[in-house]
Amino acid sequence: MKLIKKILLFLVGIIFLLLVILGILTLAINVYMINYSKEYIVTEEELEEKTFDCIVVLGASVKSNGTPSSMLEDRLNEAIVLYNMGVSSRLLMSGDHTTDDYDEVNTMKNYAISKNIPSENIYLDHSGYNTYDSMYRLKNTFEINKTVVVTQDYHLYRAIYLAREMGIEAYGVASNPREYQDQFKRDIREILARVKDFFKVKFYPEATVSGDEVSVFRSGNETNEK
């Protein structure tokens, strides 16, 4: 019995040590990614008189009635402000269009059109299933080299880090003018997602859907269909 107890105590000690190491690694990666990216998170004023290939809006949930959630609406509103400032004449909506019944990107486009953005200036990435895929396809499918990414600040650190690791000159503008329900859960998920993508981008696997190259220097209407 004493031997079994010693073995169990040893195993518990090993597990505890591994958890401590994992916790320190998680903290270190998050601090590094945030400190790296915050230099490139800017205000609207700092983008005046600068131009970019496009303004990227990262997708978020849509309501059952086909309208943007509050989080997505805020991203779109900020992107439209930047568009009207002349930061870029192109909006690229990157989100999940897994099925005909769930379509973030056309919801985003319809909202932008309702705010007087011409359809041909709105590009759709139907396969932006996650942040990594959105950034990968931005570089490898849409051939974007210089961009402004719009999302909430908690999410922006990872998006900017991924984009720059992939060779994109990316800046970010945060869009969080209000509090969001269940934000604490998102913050916890984001802590883990930063660790995952920190290692993932080192291996640089292809996105879930890579697809043919699509030029953003042609009409955005050419991206309306999957």
N, C-alpha and C positions, 0 to 999 in steps of 0.2 A: 504493500500500500504506500509506503514512504517513497519508493522508487517512482510509482505512478504519479504521486503528488508532485515530486520534483520535476518529472517530465512535463506535467501540466503547467506548472509554474514557469518552466522554461519556455514553453510554447506561448503562454500568455505574455511573457516578457518580450518574445520575438515579435508577436503581433502588435504589441504596444509600441515597440521601437519602429516597426514599419509604418504604423499610423502616424507617429511623430514625424518621421522622415517625409511621408507623403504630404502631411500638413505643411511642413516647412517648404517643400518643393512647390506646392500649390500657391502658397503665399508669395514666394519669390517670383514665380512666373507672372502672377497677377500684378505685383508691384512693378516688375520690369516692363510688362506690356503697357500698363497705364502710363508710366513715366516716359516710355518711348513715344507713345502716340499723342500725348497731350500737347506736345509741341506743334502738332499739325492740326489741332482742333482750333478753329478760328471763328471770329465773329463776321457778321455780314459786312461791317465796315472794312475789315481787313481784306475783303475780297474785291473791293471797289477797284476798278480799272485793271482787273485781272480777268483773263478768259481761260476757259477750260473746254476740253473736247465734249464733255457732257456733265450734267448733274444727275447723280444716281440716287434714286429713292429705293431704299430697301423695304421689301414687303412686310406686312403684318396682317393680322387676322381681319377678315371682312365679316360684316353682319349677314344674317340670313336673307335680308332684303336686298343684298347686293350693294350696300353702301360701306364706306370705310369705317373701321373701328376708330375710337378717339385717338389712339396711338398712331394709326396710319394716317388719319386726317391731318394730324399735326405735322407729320413728316411731309406730306404733300403740300400743305400750306407754306412751309418753310422753303421747299424746293421752288414753289411758284414765285415766292418773293425774290429768290436768287435769280430765277429766270428773267423776271421783269427788271431786275437790276442790270441785266446783260452779262452775268457771269458765264452763261452759255446759252446758245440758242437751241439746245437739245436736252430733253428730259428722258432718262432711261429708267423705266420701271422694272425692277428685278424682283420677282416673287414667285409664288407657288401657283402653278396652273396644272395641278396633277390631273384633274378630271374636268369635264364640262360643268360639273356641279360645284366645283370650288375653283374660283378664278380671281386671284388677287390682282393680276396685272391689268386686266380689262377694267376692273373696278377702279383702279388707280388712273387709268387713261381717261375713263369717262368723267371722273371727278375733275381732272385737269382741263378737259375740254369744256366742262361747265364753268370753268374759271377763265375761259377765253384763250386757252393755249391751242394753237392749231394742231390738228391731228398729225400732220406730216412731221411735226417737230417732237413727237412723242414716240419713243422706241420701247418695245416690249421684250423683256427676257422672260419667257414663259417657264424657264427651268432653273430659276434662282431658288432652289429648294432650301438652301441654308446659306449662311454668310460666306462660308468657304466657296461654295459653288458660284455664288453671285460674283465674288471677286475674281475667281478663276475665269469665268466666262467673260467678264468685263475685259480682261486682258487678252484671252485667247480666242474668243468668239467675236467680240465686238471691236477688237483692236484698239482699245482705249489706252492712251498713255498718260493722260493728265485729267483728273476728275475731282469733283467735289461730291462727297458722300453725305447724305442726309439721313439721320436716324436719331434716336434718343441717346443721350450722352453715355449711359451705361453700356450701350451696344457699340458705340462709335469707336472705342479704344480697339476692340478686336477687329472691326472692319478696316480701320486705317492700318493696323499692324499687318494684316493679311495682304492688303493691297500693296503696301510698300515692299513687303517681302517678295511679292510677285513682280516687282519692277514697275509699278504704277506710281506716278507722282500724285499721290492722293492727299487731299485735305478734307476735313470734316466740319460740318456745322450741326450743332446739336438742336434738336427740336423737341423740347420738353417744357412747354409753357404751363403745364398743369400736372397734378398728381394722377397716377394711374392705379386702378384696382389690381391687387395681387403683385405689386411691384417687388415686394420682398422675395417672392418665389422666383421672379425673373432674375433678380440680382444673384441669388444662389446658383441658379442654372448657368448664369453667365460666368461666374467664377470657375465652374467646372469646364465650360465651353472654351474659355481662354486657354486652359491647360491642354485640352484636346487639340485645339487648332495650332497652338504653339509647336507641338510636335508634328502635327499633320503637314503643315506647310514646309517643314524641313524635307519631307519626302516628295512633296509636290505632286500628289496623284491627280489624275484627271477628274474633272467634275463628274457628277452622276450622269449628266448629259453634256457632252462637249459640243457636238453639232458643227455645222458648216460655218465659215466665217460670214459675218454680217457687217456691212459697212454702216457706220452711223453718219456718214457723209452723203447718204442717199435719203430718200423719203422714209420717215418712220412708219408709214403705212405698209411698207413691205414686211414689217415684223408683226403685223396684226394676227396672222395665223401662226400656229405652232410650227 
